[in-house]
């Protein structure tokens, strides 16, 4: 398995790849070629080959050398890439070993608007023996990009389903006792739409619910493949000043996994105002599943793979893209009604996305790809 998206890097893709490596190790002997520091997050029988650098370009060169070395020495049956970024490495290693190539694809792996990527990476992705897609939307994009439908399988990401009680400690730690918390989780990129949410939704919510506080977990994504990743936090801060809502927004930045789980358990609604951005897409939306495991409903725009991650009226609300008035109305309704309205339904929906289920589906897909 080859991927740069692995802890200690933070994000949904990183959590997914860590679980994928662990789940594959339940059935197969696994060599993982991963980023600097990843060995601390993987145990068991997995043989971890850790990059000596955090630089993206140098990682890819090193990963190519390491993957070819392993392919020659161990002759793996399957070479799996954790994203489309490593498609060239996977292809070369598969040719060297005589094994089958496989990729776990996110929506951005198909639509990233870079001419060299489209000319080189996409043809190599088409040649993969198996493409595991993180959502129905990603599978549709893959078909449109010329990947044969017989090589596609959809396996939604999973989530930790253990539930924790809200104790009030999260509110006290961050000075928001008595607040109604609107939680936003994820890297602050253009497609996440946080700046526009603050401008067009938050003022309407605060007008109806003065004790509302938007708590933002996450920061800029300087290593993102898409344009507009840098400086988005500045745009968010400008939106806060523009609306005069400084007292209603708490920017926490990155937090620990334990703090994130406590945030889900302690908030009143999860807001996910993802936008449709050319050359970028939300392939799934793991944060919506993670919030549902704690009984926290999500309000989101119905774009990309988000429609797989949020069940309308069950685990939250799906709003037509760009309907900020509708988004505000749904947010106000869920906060006013309280978590009890959809809490049980959220948890029941999230139970269908356990990592155990994910592991079985990925292992079965890889098992099929390994057959000659």
Secondary structure by P-SEA (a helix, b strand, c coil): cccccccccccaaaaaaaaaaaaaaacccccccccccccccccccccccccccccaaaaaaaaaaaaaaaaaaccccbbbbccccaaaaaaaaaaaacbbbbbbccccccccccccccccaaaaaaaccbbbbccaaaaaaaaaaccccccbbbbccccccbbbbbcaaaaaaaccccccccccccccccccaaaaaaaccaaaaaaacccbbbbbccccccccccccccaaaaaaaaaaaaacccccccccccccaaaaaaaaacccbbbbbccccccccccccaaaaaaaaacbbbbbcccccccccccccccbbbccccaaaaaaaaaaaaaaacccccaaaaaaaaccccaaaaaaaaaaaaaaaacc
